[in-house]
Amino acid sequence: MTSKILIAGSGFAGLWAALSAARAVSLAGREDDVEVTIVSPTPNVAIRPRLYEIDLANMHPDISALLDAVGVRHLAGLVDSIDSAARTVTVRTHDGGWTTLGYDRFILAAGSRLFRPDIPGIDLVFDADQHDSAHALDRHLKALAEAPETPARNTVVVAGGGLTGLETATEMPARLRAALGSDAAIRVVIVDTAPTIGAAMGAEAVPHIHEALGQAGVESRAGVRVAAIEPGAVVLSSGERIETDTVVWSAGMRAHPLAATIPGEHDPLGRVVGDPFLHAPDAPGVFVTGDTVKAATDDQGNFNVMSCQHAMSLGRVAGHNAAAELVGLPLHPYSQPKYVTCLDLGPWGALYTEGWERAVRFVGDEGKAIKREINGVWIYPPAPDRDAVFGIANPDYVIVP
C-alpha cells in the first residue's frame, strides 16, 4: 500500500520540504511505495523577497521540471481545510472542483500573509506581498504618468518600517522617476510606529539606514501609524494628512489562516508552536514549517522569523522527518543558530548584519554585492538535476555558511 506525504504550499518551505522528503524516500529505496505531493495553485515559487524591486521579471519561476526530476507530484489547487483526526484534507482544485485527499503525513507550508488592520480605507492600499499584488502595484505606478500632475500623484507613502518597508521605500524613488520622468517632483514618505525608523534592525544599523533614506530622498515619520486612507490622501495618528494616490502597506505578517485550524498552541502571529522535529504536537501526523511554525533556532532562546532564510531550512527538516517516519530513517531536530540579515537600501547599497544582535558586517557596495548574490542565486530553485538536488536537500544543510 502506498504511503502518502501531502504538502500544502510550493513556496520556499514547501518546495524544500518536497525535495528533502523525496531525498529521504530515495535513501531508503522506497520510491515505489511512498508518494510525495505538493498542492498549490501553480507549480511555481514566488521569489517574495524581491517583489519590492522595479524589475519583476523571473519572480515566479516554474518548478515543474524540478519536481519531475525528483519524482514529486503537483496538484493544482488550494488546501481549504484539514481534518487531522481523519488524516484528510479538502482541496479546491484549479478547475473549480473539490476533492478530498488522505495522507499519512501532512506538511503545512502555506506561508504567511500581509496583515491588514481594520482601519478606514484599508482596501485602497497596495502591497508587494504576493506575485499578483506586486504586479498590481507595478501597473498602478506606471499608469500614474497618464494622470494629471498633482502632489498626490507624485507621492508614495510606505506604511511599515521593517525590512520590506525599508526596501520598498528606498527603491520607490527610482520607480517613480521611471514612471513620471527624471524631473518629476516626487515624494516618498515612510511611516512606522517605532520611535526611530529602522529601530528593529538594531542600534548599530540605524545610522546607516537613516543615511540611506536621506540619500534616496525618503522622508520619515516615526512614532506614528496610519489612521485612515482615503482617495487622494492618508491620515496619520498625529493628525498629519499627506496627499497621495499610492499607499503601499508593509506593516506586519500573519501565518496563513490554515495554521489556526491546527490544534495546539499558537503564537501572536498565528504560528503553530512546533516541537524540535517540527511536529504539530497536538495533531498526530502533521508537520508545520516555514512561516506557519514557531520553532527554536538554538538553545539560547531564539526562534525563527518569517524569512526565506529560515523557511528553506525548516522545509528541509519537516520534509525529511515526515518521510523518515514512514521509511524508518532517524529524525533530525531543527537547528539554525546562525542568523543574518541583508537589507537592500536602494542607491546607497545594502546593509549586512550577523547574529540576533545584528552586528553590522558590510555596508554600501560590499553589502549590495552580497544582496545581489542572495537575491539572484541563493534563494532560487536549483536546476532539475536529481543527484545535485539530493546533495543539498539534507536536513542539516547549512543555508548561511
BASEKE-287993 format. One record per atom (N, C-alpha, C, O): residue in three letters; x, y, z. Coordinates in steps of 0.05 Angstrom, whole numbers, plus 5000, padded with zeros to 4 digits. Example, Ala and Ser with C-alpha at 12.3 -4.5 7.8 and 13.67 -1.06 7.14 Angstrom:
ALA526448865156
ALA524649105156
ALA526449345156
ALA528549345169
SER525749555142
SER527349795143
SER525850015157
SER526850235161
end
This chain:
MET501749765000
MET500050005000
MET501850255000
MET503750265015
THR501150444983
THR502750694981
THR502250875004
THR499950935011
SER504350975017
SER504251175038
SER504351445024
SER505751485004
LYS502851635035
LYS502551895022
LYS503552125040
LYS502752145063
ILE505352285029
ILE506152535042
ILE504952765026
ILE505452785002
LEU503452925039
LEU502053145026
LEU503153415037
LEU503253445061
ILE503753595019
ILE504953855027
ILE503154075016
ILE502654084992
ALA502354255034
ALA500754485026
ALA502554725022
ALA503554835041
GLY502954804996
GLY504555044991
GLY507054974976
GLY508454774982
SER507755144956
SER510155094940
SER512055344942
SER513455404922
GLY512055474965
GLY513955684969
GLY516655574977
GLY517155344972
PHE518255734990
PHE520955644998
PHE520755405016
PHE522155205011
ALA519055405036
ALA518955185055
ALA517654945042
ALA518654715045
GLY515454975027
GLY514154755014
GLY515854614993
GLY515954374992
LEU517254774977
LEU519054654957
LEU521254484970
LEU521654254962
TRP522554604990
TRP524754455002
TRP523854225019
TRP525254035023
ALA521354245030
ALA520254015044
ALA519853785024
ALA520553555030
ALA518853845000
ALA518453634980
ALA521153514971
ALA521353264968
LEU523153684966
LEU525753584957
LEU527053414978
LEU528253204972
SER526853495003
SER528053345025
SER526653085030
SER527852885035
ALA523953095028
ALA522452845032
ALA523152645010
ALA523552405015
ALA523352744985
ALA524052564962
ALA526852444966
ALA527252214960
ARG528652604977
ARG531352504983
ARG531252285003
ARG532552074999
ALA529752325025
ALA529652125046
ALA528351865035
ALA529251645042
VAL526351895020
VAL525051655007
VAL527051504990
VAL527151254990
SER528551654974
SER530551534957
SER532751394973
SER533551174966
LEU533651514995
LEU535751395012
LEU534851125022
LEU536450945025
ALA532251105028
ALA531150855039
ALA530350655017
ALA529550435023
GLY530650734992
GLY529850564970
GLY526850504969
GLY526050284962
ARG525250714976
ARG522350674978
ARG520750834958
ARG518450894963
GLU521950904935
GLU520551064916
GLU517950934906
GLU516151074898
ASP517850674906
ASP515550534895
ASP513150534913
ASP510950484905
ASP513550584939
ASP511250564958
ASP510950814976
ASP509350794995
VAL512351034970
VAL511851284984
VAL511551504963
VAL513251544946
GLU509351644964
GLU508651854945
GLU508652124958
GLU507552164979
VAL510052314945
VAL510252584955
VAL508752774936
VAL509252774912
THR506852924946
THR505253104930
THR505153384942
THR504753414966
ILE505553584925
ILE505253864932
ILE502553964922
ILE501853904899
VAL501054104938
VAL498554234929
VAL498954534930
VAL499554644952
SER498754664907
SER498954954906
SER497655034879
SER497254874862
PRO496855294877
PRO495455374852
PRO496955314827
PRO495655224807
THR499555364826
THR501155304803
THR503855194812
THR504655244834
PRO505255054794
PRO507954954802
PRO510055174799
PRO511755164782
ASN509855374816
ASN511655594816
ASN512455674844
ASN511055614864
VAL514755804846
VAL515655924872
VAL515656224868
VAL517056324850
ALA514256374885
ALA514456664884
ALA516956754899
ALA517356684922
ILE518556904885
ILE521057004898
ILE520257254913
ILE520957474906
ARG518957204935
ARG517657404951
ARG519557624961
ARG518757854962
PRO521957554970
PRO523757764980
PRO524557974959
PRO525658184967
ARG523957924934
ARG524758114913
ARG522458274901
ARG522858434883
LEU520058234911
LEU517658354899
LEU517458654902
LEU515758774890
TYR519258774918
TYR519359064920
TYR520859194897
TYR520859434894
GLU522259034881
GLU524159134861
GLU522659254837
GLU520359204832
ILE524059414822
ILE522959554798
ILE522559354775
ILE520659384760
ASP524259154773
ASP524158954752
ASP523058694763
ASP524358564780
LEU520558624755
LEU519258384766
LEU519558134748
LEU518157944752
ALA521458144730
ALA521957914713
ALA523157684729
ALA524657734747
ASN522357444722
ASN523457194735
ASN523057194765
ASN524757104780
MET520757294774
MET520057284802
MET518157054809
MET517157044832
HIS517556884790
HIS515556674794
HIS516456424779
HIS514956314763
PRO518856324784
PRO519956104768
PRO518355844769
PRO517255774790
ASP518155714747
ASP516755464744
ASP518455234756
ASP520855214749
ILE517255074773
ILE518754854785
ILE517854574775
ILE518554374787
SER516354574753
SER515254324743
SER517554124737
SER517353894745
ALA519554214722
ALA521754034715
ALA523253934739
ALA524153704740
LEU523554114759
LEU524954034783
LEU523453824798
LEU524653624808
LEU520853854801
LEU519153654815
LEU519253394800
LEU519453174812
ASP519053404773
ASP519153154758
ASP521753014762
ASP521852764763
ALA523953164763
ALA526653044766
ALA526952884791
ALA528452684792
VAL525552954813
VAL525852814838
VAL523352644844
VAL523252524866
GLY521452634826
GLY519152454830
GLY517052564848
GLY515552404861
VAL516752824850
VAL514652944866
VAL512253024848
VAL512653154827
ARG509852954856
ARG507453034841
ARG506553314849
ARG507053404871
HIS505253444830
HIS504053704836
HIS501053694830
HIS500253604808
LEU499453794849
LEU496553814844
LEU495854104845
LEU496354244865
ALA494654204823
ALA493854484821
ALA491354534838
ALA489154444830
GLY491654684859
GLY489354744876
GLY490254874902
GLY492554944905
LEU488354894920
LEU488955014947
LEU487754834968
LEU485454754966
VAL489354774989
VAL488254635012
VAL486354825026
VAL487155035035
ASP483854745028
ASP481754915041
ASP481354855070
ASP480855035086
SER481554595077
SER481154515105
SER482754265111
SER483354105093
ILE483354225137
ILE484853995146
ILE483253855168
ILE482453985187
ASP482953595165
ASP481753425186
ASP483953245197
ASP484353025187
SER485353345218
SER487653195228
SER486852935241
SER488452745242
ALA484352915251
ALA483452665263
ALA483052455242
ALA483852225246
ALA481852535220
ALA481352335198
ALA483752315179
ALA483752135162
ARG485752485182
ARG488052505164
ARG487252545135
ARG487952395117
THR485552745131
THR484752825105
THR484853125102
THR484753275122
VAL485053215077
VAL484753505071
VAL482753535049
VAL482453355032
THR481453765049
THR479653835027
THR481054035010
THR482154235019
VAL481053984983
VAL482554154964
VAL480554274944
VAL478954134933
ARG480754534941
ARG479354664919
ARG481254664895
ARG483254794894
THR480454504875
THR482254464852
THR482254694833
THR480454874834
HIS484254704816
HIS484654924798
HIS482354964779
HIS481755194770
ASP480854754772
ASP478654774754
ASP476054844768
ASP473854844755
GLY476154914794
GLY473754994809
GLY472354774823
GLY470354824837
GLY473354524821
GLY472154304835
GLY473254264863
GLY474854424873
TRP472354054876
TRP473153984903
TRP474053694904
TRP472853524890
THR475953634920
THR476753354924
THR477853324952
THR478853514964
THR477553084963
THR478553014989
THR480952824986
THR480652624973
LEU483152884999
LEU485552724997
LEU486252615024
LEU486252765044
GLY487052365026
GLY488052255050
GLY491052285051
GLY492352315031
TYR492152265075
TYR495052285078
TYR495952105101
TYR494452045119
ASP498552035100
ASP499851905123
ASP501452115139
ASP501552105163
ARG502552305124
ARG503952535137
ARG503152785121
ARG503152785096
PHE502452995135
PHE501753245123
PHE503653465132
PHE504253485156
ILE504553625113
ILE506353855120
ILE505054115112
ILE504454165089
LEU504554275132
LEU503354545127
LEU505654735121
LEU507154805138
ALA505754825096
ALA507755015086
ALA506455235070
ALA507455325050
ALA504155325080
ALA502455515066
ALA503455805068
ALA502255985056
GLY505455855084
GLY506656115086
GLY505156315103
GLY503756235122
SER505456565097
SER504256785112
SER502956985094
SER503256965069
ARG501557165106
ARG500157375090
ARG500657635104
ARG500957655128
LEU500557845088
LEU500758115099
LEU498358175117
LEU496158115110
PHE498958295140
PHE496758355159
PHE495658635152
PHE497158835151
ARG493058645147
ARG491758905141
ARG489858965164
ARG487858825167
PRO490359165180
PRO488659225203
PRO485959335194
PRO485659435171
ASP484159335212
ASP481459435206
ASP481359735210
ASP480459835231
ILE482359885190
ILE482360175192
ILE480960285167
ILE480860145147
PRO479860525169
PRO478360635145
PRO480160645120
PRO482360745121
GLY479060545098
GLY480460565073
GLY482660365068
GLY484160385049
ILE482860155084
ILE485059955081
ILE484859815054
ILE486859725044
ASP482459805042
ASP482159685016
ASP483359844994
ASP483459754971
LEU484260095000
LEU485460264979
LEU488460234977
LEU489660344958
VAL489660074994
VAL492560054995
VAL493559854974
VAL492159674966
PHE496059884967
PHE497559694950
PHE499559544968
PHE500059624990
ASP500659324957
ASP502859194971
ASP504559034952
ASP503758994928
ALA506858944961
ALA508658774945
ALA508958504959
ALA511158384959
ASP506858404971
ASP506958164988
ASP506957914971
ASP508357724977
GLN505257904950
GLN504957674934
GLN505457754904
GLN505557984897
HIS505857544888
HIS506557604860
HIS504457774846
HIS505157964832
ASP501957704849
ASP499757854836
ASP499558144846
ASP499258324830
SER499858174872
SER499558444883
SER501958624876
SER501658864873
ALA504258504874
ALA506658654865
ALA506258754837
ALA507058984830
HIS505158584820
HIS504658674792
HIS502458884791
HIS502559064775
ALA500458864809
ALA498359074810
ALA499559344818
ALA498859544807
LEU501459344837
LEU502759584845
LEU504459694821
LEU504359934816
ASP505759514808
ASP507459604785
ASP505759734763
ASP506459944752
ARG503459614757
ARG501659724737
ARG500560004746
ARG500460184730
HIS499960024772
HIS498960284782
HIS501160494779
HIS500560724771
LEU503560434787
LEU505760634785
LEU506160724757
LEU506560964751
LYS506160534738
LYS506560614710
LYS504260774699
LYS504660944682
ALA501860724709
ALA499460874699
ALA499361154710
ALA497861324700
LEU500961214731
LEU500861484743
LEU501561694722
LEU500661924723
ALA503261624703
ALA504161814683
ALA501761924666
ALA501962134655
GLU499561774665
GLU497261854650
GLU495462044665
GLU493562164654
ALA495962064691
ALA494262234708
ALA495362524708
ALA497762564704
PRO493662724713
PRO494662994716
PRO496763024738
PRO496462884759
GLU498663194735
GLU500763224755
GLU499563374779
GLU498663604777
THR499663234802
THR498763354827
THR500663254849
THR502063054844
PRO500763374872
PRO502363264894
PRO501562984901
PRO503362814907
ALA498962914900
ALA498062644907
ALA499162444887
ALA499962224894
ARG499162514861
ARG500162334841
ARG503062274845
ARG503962044841
ASN504562474853
ASN507462454855
ASN508462344881
ASN510962324885
THR506662284899
THR507462204926
THR506661914932
THR504461824925
VAL508561764944
VAL508061494954
VAL508561484984
VAL510661584993
VAL506761374999
VAL507061335027
VAL507361035032
VAL505660875024
VAL509560955046
VAL510060675052
VAL509460645082
VAL510660775099
ALA507560475088
ALA506760425116
ALA508160175126
ALA507659955117
GLY509960215146
GLY511459995157
GLY514460035153
GLY515360075130
GLY515960035175
GLY518860085173
GLY520559845178
GLY522859875187
GLY519459605174
GLY521059355175
GLY522759325150
GLY523059515135
LEU523859085147
LEU525659045124
LEU524159095097
LEU525259235080
THR521758985094
THR520359025069
THR519659315064
THR519959415042
GLY518859455085
GLY518159735083
GLY520559905075
GLY520360085058
LEU522859855088
LEU525260005082
LEU526259945053
LEU527060125039
GLU526159695045
GLU526959635017
GLU525059754997
GLU525959854976
THR522459745003
THR520559864985
THR520960174983
THR520860284961
ALA521360305006
ALA521660595006
ALA524160684991
ALA524060884977
THR526360554996
THR528860644983
THR528960574953
THR530460694938
GLU527360384944
GLU527160314916
GLU525160504902
GLU525360544878
MET523260614917
MET521060754905
MET521761004890
MET520561054869
PRO523661164898
PRO524361404882
PRO525161334853
PRO524361464834
ALA526661114850
ALA527461034823
ALA525060944807
ALA524860994783
ARG523160804821
ARG520760714807
ARG519060944798
ARG517860944776
LEU518761144816
LEU517161374808
LEU518461534786
LEU517061624767
ARG521061564786
ARG522361714765
ARG522161564738
ARG521861684717
ALA522261304740
ALA521961144715
ALA519161174703
ALA518861174679
ALA517261214721
ALA514461244711
ALA513861534703
ALA512361584684
LEU514861724719
LEU514062004715
LEU516162184702
LEU515562414695
GLY518562084700
GLY520662244688
GLY522562344709
GLY521862374732
SER525062384701
SER527162454720
SER526762734732
SER527962784753
ASP525162904720
ASP524763174730
ASP522263204748
ASP521763424758
ALA520762984751
ALA518363004767
ALA518963064796
ALA520962974807
ALA517163224808
ALA517563304836
ALA516363074854
ALA514163104865
ILE517862864856
ILE516862624871
ILE517262654901
ILE518962814910
ARG515662504915
ARG515962504945
ARG515362214955
ARG513362094947
VAL517062114972
VAL516661854985
VAL516861885015
VAL518762005025
VAL514861785029
VAL514761805058
VAL514461535070
VAL512761375062
ILE516161465090
ILE515861205104
ILE514861265132
ILE515761445146
VAL512861105140
VAL511461145166
VAL511760895183
VAL511360675173
ASP512460935208
ASP512760695226
ASP512160775255
ASP512561005263
THR511060585270
THR510360635297
THR512760645316
THR512560755338
ALA514960535307
ALA517460535324
ALA518360825328
ALA517960995311
PRO519660875351
PRO520561155356
PRO522761245337
PRO523061485333
THR524161055324
THR526161125304
THR525860935281
THR525560695284
ILE525761045256
ILE525660875233
ILE528060695232
ILE530360785234
GLY527660435229
GLY529760235227
GLY530660125254
GLY532559975256
ALA529260195275
ALA530060115302
ALA530159805305
ALA531759705320
ALA528459665291
ALA528359375293
ALA530959245283
ALA531459015289
MET532459395267
MET534959285256
MET537259315276
MET539459225270
GLY536759445298
GLY538859485318
GLY540159755318
GLY540259885297
ALA541259835341
ALA542360105344
ALA544660155325
ALA545060375315
GLU546359945320
GLU548659985303
GLU547860035274
GLU549260175259
ALA545559925266
ALA544659955238
ALA543260215233
ALA543160305210
VAL542060335253
VAL540360565249
VAL541660795234
VAL540560905216
PRO544160875242
PRO545361105227
PRO545661045197
PRO545361225181
HIS546360795191
HIS546660725162
HIS543960745148
HIS543860835125
ILE541860655161
ILE539260665149
ILE538360945144
ILE537261015123
HIS538761125164
HIS538061405161
HIS539661535139
HIS538561705124
GLU542161465137
GLU543861575115
GLU542761495088
GLU542561655069
ALA541961235086
ALA540861135061
ALA538261265054
ALA537761335031
LEU536461305074
LEU533961435069
LEU534461725059
LEU533061815041
GLY536261855072
GLY536962135064
GLY537962145036
GLY537262325021
GLN539761965029
GLN540961965002
GLN538761914981
GLN538862024959
ALA536861744988
ALA534661684969
ALA532561904968
ALA530861914951
GLY532662084988
GLY530662304989
GLY528062215001
GLY525962334996
VAL528162005018
VAL525761905031
VAL525262045058
VAL527062055074
GLU522862155061
GLU522162275087
GLU521262065107
GLU520261855099
SER521662125133
SER520961935154
SER518862055172
SER518962285179
ARG516961885181
ARG515061955202
ARG515161725222
ARG513961515217
ALA516561765244
ALA516861555264
ALA514961605288
ALA514161835293
GLY514261395302
GLY512561425325
GLY509661475319
GLY508161575336
VAL508861425295
VAL506061475286
VAL505161235270
VAL506761075261
ARG502561215266
ARG501461005249
ARG499461125229
ARG498661355232
VAL498860975209
VAL496761055190
VAL494061015204
VAL493360795212
ALA492561235206
ALA489961225219
ALA487661175199
ALA485661045206
ALA488061275175
ALA485961245155
ALA487161295127
ALA488961455124
ILE486061165107
ILE486661215080
ILE484161305066
ILE482061185069
GLU484361505049
GLU482061605034
GLU483061665006
GLU485461685001
PRO481261684987
PRO482061744959
PRO483661994958
PRO482662214964
GLY486261974951
GLY487862204948
GLY489362294972
GLY490762504972
ALA489262144994
ALA490662225019
ALA490862005039
ALA489361805038
VAL492762035058
VAL492961865081
VAL493062035105
VAL494362245105
VAL491761945127
VAL491762095152
VAL493261945173
VAL492761705177
LEU495162075186
LEU496861945206
LEU495561995234
LEU493962165238
SER496461825253
SER495461855280
SER496162115293
SER494962205313
SER498162255283
SER498962515292
SER497062735283
SER497162965292
GLY495362665264
GLY493562865252
GLY494562965225
GLY493063095211
GLU497062905218
GLU498162995193
GLU496662855170
GLU496062615171
ARG496063005149
ARG494762895125
ARG496662935102
ARG497463155096
ILE497262715089
ILE499162725066
ILE497662655041
ILE496362445039
GLU497762835021
GLU496462784996
GLU497962564981
GLU500362594975
THR496562354974
THR497862134959
THR495761964945
THR493561924956
ASP496461864922
ASP494761674908
ASP495861394911
ASP494661204900
THR498061364926
THR499361104928
THR500261054957
THR502161174966
VAL498860874970
VAL499760784997
VAL500560494994
VAL498960324985
VAL503060425001
VAL504060155000
VAL504160045028
VAL505660155045
TRP502759835033
TRP502559715060
TRP504659505064
TRP504859315048
SER506259525085
SER508259325091
SER508559285121
SER510759235131
ALA506359325135
ALA506459335165
ALA505459075177
ALA503159055186
GLY507158875178
GLY506558635194
GLY505658395178
GLY504358425156
MET506158155188
MET505457905175
MET503957725195
MET504257755219
ARG502357545184
ARG500957345200
ARG501157075185
ARG501257075160
ALA501256865200
ALA501256595188
ALA498756555171
ALA496656675177
HIS498956375151
HIS496656315135
HIS494356215153
HIS494856085173
PRO491856285146
PRO489556215163
PRO489355915168
PRO488155835189
LEU490355745151
LEU490255455157
LEU491755385183
LEU490955185195
ALA493755545190
ALA495155475215
ALA493355485239
ALA493655335258
ALA491355665238
ALA489455685261
ALA487755445264
ALA486655395286
THR487455275243
THR485855035245
THR487354795255
THR486154585260
ILE489954825259
ILE491554605271
ILE491254615301
ILE491854825313
PRO490454405314
PRO490254405344
PRO492954465357
PRO495054405346
GLY492854595380
GLY495254645396
GLY495754945401
GLY494055115395
GLU498054995412
GLU498855275419
GLU499655425395
GLU501055325377
HIS498855685394
HIS499555865372
HIS500756115384
HIS500056195407
ASP502556245370
ASP503756495379
ASP502156735369
ASP500256695354
PRO502856975377
PRO501257205368
PRO501157255338
PRO499357395328
LEU503057135323
LEU502957165294
LEU501356945281
LEU501156925256
GLY500056775297
GLY498356565287
GLY499856305280
GLY498756125268
ARG502456295286
ARG504056055280
ARG503655835301
ARG503155895324
VAL503755585291
VAL503555355310
VAL506255335324
VAL508355345311
VAL506255295350
VAL508755245365
VAL509454955361
VAL508154775372
GLY511654915345
GLY512454645339
GLY514454525358
GLY515654675374
ASP514854265357
ASP516854135373
ASP519554135358
ASP519554235335
PRO521654035369
PRO524254055355
PRO524353915328
PRO526053975311
PHE522453725323
PHE522453585297
PHE520353705279
PHE519853605257
LEU519053925287
LEU517054075272
LEU514353935270
LEU512853985252
HIS513853745289
HIS511153645291
HIS509353865302
HIS510254035317
ALA506853855294
ALA504753995309
ALA504053815332
ALA502753615328
PRO504853885357
PRO504653695379
PRO501953575384
PRO501753345393
ASP499853725379
ASP497153635384
ASP495653525360
ASP493253485361
ALA497153485338
ALA495853385313
ALA497653165302
ALA499353225285
PRO497252915311
PRO498952695301
PRO499052675270
PRO496952695257
GLY501452645260
GLY501752615231
GLY502052885216
GLY502452885192
VAL501953105231
VAL502053375219
VAL504753505226
VAL505453505249
PHE506053605206
PHE508453775210
PHE507854055201
PHE506254105183
VAL509154245215
VAL508754535208
VAL511554645202
VAL513454585216
THR511654815182
THR514254915173
THR514055185160
THR511755285156
GLY516255315155
GLY516355585144
GLY514955785162
GLY515455775186
ASP513355955150
ASP512056175165
ASP509756075182
ASP508556235196
THR509055815181
THR506755715197
THR507655605223
THR505955515239
VAL510255595229
VAL511255475254
VAL512955675269
VAL514355845258
LYS512855655295
LYS514755785313
LYS516555565325
LYS515555385338
ALA519155585319
ALA520955375327
ALA523555495338
ALA524455705328
ALA524755375358
ALA527255475369
ALA529455425349
ALA529855205338
THR531055635343
THR533255605325
THR535855515339
THR537655405326
ASP535955545365
ASP538255475380
ASP537455425409
ASP535055425415
ASP539355395427
ASP538755365456
ASP539155615472
ASP539455615496
GLN539155845458
GLN539556105470
GLN536956265472
GLN537056505480
GLY534756145466
GLY532156295468
GLY531356435443
GLY529556605444
ASN532656375420
ASN531856505395
ASN530056325379
ASN530256075380
PHE528256445363
PHE526356305347
PHE526456405318
PHE527256635313
ASN525456245300
ASN525456315272
ASN523756565267
ASN521856615282
VAL524456715247
VAL522856945238
VAL521656865210
VAL522556675198
MET519757025202
MET518456965176
MET520357065154
MET520357305146
SER522056885144
SER524056955124
SER524756715107
SER524356485116
CYS525756755083
CYS526556535066
CYS528956385078
CYS529256145074
GLN530656535092
GLN532956425105
GLN532156195123
GLN533355975122
HIS530156245140
HIS529156035158
HIS527355835144
HIS527455595150
ALA525755925125
ALA523855745111
ALA525255525096
ALA524355295097
MET527555585083
MET528855375068
MET530055155086
MET530054925078
SER530955235109
SER531955035128
SER529654885142
SER529754635144
LEU527655025150
LEU525354905163
LEU523954705144
LEU523154495152
GLY523854775118
GLY522654605099
GLY524154345096
GLY523054125096
ARG526854365095
ARG528454125093
ARG527953935117
ARG527753695114
VAL527854055141
VAL527553885165
VAL524853755165
VAL524553515171
ALA522753915160
ALA520053795160
ALA519653575139
ALA518553365145
GLY520653625115
GLY520453425094
GLY521853175101
GLY520852955097
HIS524353205110
HIS525852965118
HIS524452805140
HIS524152565138
ASN523552945161
ASN522352805183
ASN519752665176
ASN519152455186
ALA518152805159
ALA515652675150
ALA516152415136
ALA514852215141
ALA518152415118
ALA518852175104
ALA520251975122
ALA519751735120
ALA522052075140
ALA523551895157
ALA521651725174
ALA522251485179
GLU519451835183
GLU517651685200
GLU516351455184
GLU515551255196
LEU516151485158
LEU514851285142
LEU516751075131
LEU515950845126
VAL519351145129
VAL521250955117
VAL523350855137
VAL525150705129
GLY523150945162
GLY524850835183
GLY527650955185
GLY529450825194
LEU527851205176
LEU530451355180
LEU530351515206
LEU528151575216
PRO532651585217
PRO532651755241
PRO531552025235
PRO531952145214
LEU530152145255
LEU529152415252
LEU531352615258
LEU533352545272
HIS531052855248
HIS533153065251
HIS531853305265
HIS529953415255
PRO532953395287
PRO531853635300
PRO532653885285
PRO534853905275
TYR530854075285
TYR531454335272
TYR533354495289
TYR533054515313
SER535454595276
SER537454775289
SER538554955268
SER539454865247
GLN538555215273
GLN539655415254
GLN540755645270
GLN539655865269
PRO542955605284
PRO543955805302
PRO545056055289
PRO544956275301
LYS545956035264
LYS547056285251
LYS544756435238
LYS543156325223
TYR544656695244
TYR542556865234
TYR543757115222
TYR545457245235
VAL542957185197
VAL544057425184
VAL541657575172
VAL539557465168
THR542157825167
THR540257985151
THR541758145130
THR544058225135
CYS540458175107
CYS541658345086
CYS539558525075
CYS537758435061
LEU539758775082
LEU537658975076
LEU538459145053
LEU540459285054
ASP536859135031
ASP537359295008
ASP536459585013
ASP534159625022
LEU538159775009
LEU537560055015
LEU537860234991
LEU538960454993
GLY537060134967
GLY536960294943
GLY539760374934
GLY541660224936
PRO540060624924
PRO542560714913
PRO544860724933
PRO547160724925
TRP544260744959
TRP546260744979
TRP547860484980
TRP550160484987
GLY546460264974
GLY547660004976
GLY545959814993
GLY543559824991
ALA547259655009
ALA545759465026
ALA547259445052
ALA549559515055
LEU545859335072
LEU546859315099
LEU546659015107
LEU544558895108
TYR548958905114
TYR549158615121
TYR549858595150
TYR551958705159
THR548258445165
THR548758415194
THR548858115201
THR547857945186
GLU550158055223
GLU550357785233
GLU549557775262
GLU550057955278
GLY548257545269
GLY547457505296
GLY544757635303
GLY543857815289
TRP543557535325
TRP540957655334
TRP541357935344
TRP539358085346
GLU543758005352
GLU544358285360
GLU544758465336
GLU544958705338
ARG544858345312
ARG545058475286
ARG547458665285
ARG547258905280
ALA549758545289
ALA552358685286
ALA552858735257
ALA552758555240
VAL553358985250
VAL553859065222
VAL556558965213
VAL558559015225
ARG556458815190
ARG558958705179
ARG559758835152
ARG562058885147
PHE557758885135
PHE558359005109
PHE556259215103
PHE553859185110
VAL557159435091
VAL555259655083
VAL555859745055
VAL557959675043
GLY554059905044
GLY554460025018
GLY554759824995
GLY553259634993
ASP556859864979
ASP557259694955
ASP557959404963
ASP557059224949
GLU559459364985
GLU560059094993
GLU557558945001
GLU557158714994
GLY555859085016
GLY553258965024
GLY551558905000
GLY550158704999
LYS551559094980
LYS549959054956
LYS550858814940
LYS549158674929
ALA553358764939
ALA554358524924
ALA553358264937
ALA552558084923
ILE553258264963
ILE552158024977
ILE549158004972
ILE548157784968
LYS547758224973
LYS544858224969
LYS544258124941
LYS542357964937
ARG545858204921
ARG545358104894
ARG545757804892
ARG544257664878
GLU547757704906
GLU548257414906
GLU545957264919
GLU545057064909
ILE544957374942
ILE542657254955
ILE540257254938
ILE538957044933
ASN539557494927
ASN537157524912
ASN537157394885
ASN535157304874
GLY539557374873
GLY539757264846
GLY540456974844
GLY540056854823
VAL541556864866
VAL542556584865
VAL541556414888
VAL540256214883
TRP542156494912
TRP541756324935
TRP538856234939
TRP538356004945
ILE536956424935
ILE534156354941
ILE532656234918
ILE530356164921
TYR533856214894
TYR532456094871
TYR532555794872
TYR534355674883
PRO530455664861
PRO530455374860
PRO532855264845
PRO533855394826
PRO533855034852
PRO536154914838
PRO535354804811
PRO532954784805
ALA537354744795
ALA536854624768
ALA535654344772
ALA536154214793
PRO534154254753
PRO532853984756
PRO534753754751
PRO534353594733
ASP536653734769
ASP538653514768
ASP538253354794
ASP539053444815
ARG537153114792
ARG536452964816
ARG538652924835
ARG538352974859
ASP540952834826
ASP543252784844
ASP544253034857
ASP544853044881
ALA544453254841
ALA545353504852
ALA543453614873
ALA544253724893
VAL540753584867
VAL538753684886
VAL538953524912
VAL538953644934
PHE539053264910
PHE539253104935
PHE541753154951
PHE541853114975
GLY543853254937
GLY546353334950
GLY546053574968
GLY547853624985
ILE543953734964
ILE543553984980
ILE540853984994
ILE540054195005
ALA539453764993
ALA536753755006
ALA536753615033
ALA534653565045
ASN539153565044
ASN539353435070
ASN538453625092
ASN538653865089
PRO537253515113
PRO536153685134
PRO538153845150
PRO537454045163
ASP540653775149
ASP542753925163
ASP544354105144
ASP546454195151
TYR543254155121
TYR544554335102
TYR544654615114
TYR542654715124
VAL546954745112
VAL547455005124
VAL546655215103
VAL547955245082
ILE544555365109
ILE543555565090
ILE545555795088
ILE546255875066
VAL546455895110
VAL548356115111
VAL550956015123
VAL551055975147
PRO553055985107
PRO555555875118
PRO556956065137
PRO559056005147
end
